């Protein structure tokens, strides 16, 4: 009973003293430390960088000191990350989106910039009033879209991009990024993508569809980490980390789902 009381008090104190975000991402940070080490990652590509939170996570929580290349399409948000990148000589930032093909597209800028997406919100199944308030279109902005090979070509001659970790957080558009990656996936040794249990956007890939498409490109899941939950604590979406297993980066023989 004494041990039970002591551990209960320690846990209660820990919850008061430790930020919830730190606790939620603790397991993932240790996982990425090991993954980056075993896969000898030379560069982290951050697609959908917002204000640079993921760079901070890699530096402060995962101990990664290598090159980070961030892409953020919304101009006013990019202005923030551009200023922050001046303090880190190993952090490159670009004002564009990545997708299946290059060109220009209109992005939906939401009430909360974290939710900005090329897709329209789908909130019918979401039991979270705060998300329904934040994931609302306030305007549309035309942005530049490039493919992964085009984006990496700009920096490839000056940096080691031989073993890339590709992180995607594009609010439902992640698999368009993968579909445009082509032979650049040969150098992507591991990746991270958001997979939905309850879709936040219209037309986004389903959970089962996401896992199947990752397998098609030769990646298998190493970790699933809840990103958001509803009021009943049901998972809305996961961060999915996957490692390449197909020999030579060739896709395995798995048919892609329609969803």
Order of alpha helices (4+ residues) and beta strands (2+ residues): alpha-alpha-alpha-beta-alpha-beta-alpha-beta-beta-beta-alpha-beta-alpha-beta-alpha-beta-alpha-beta-beta
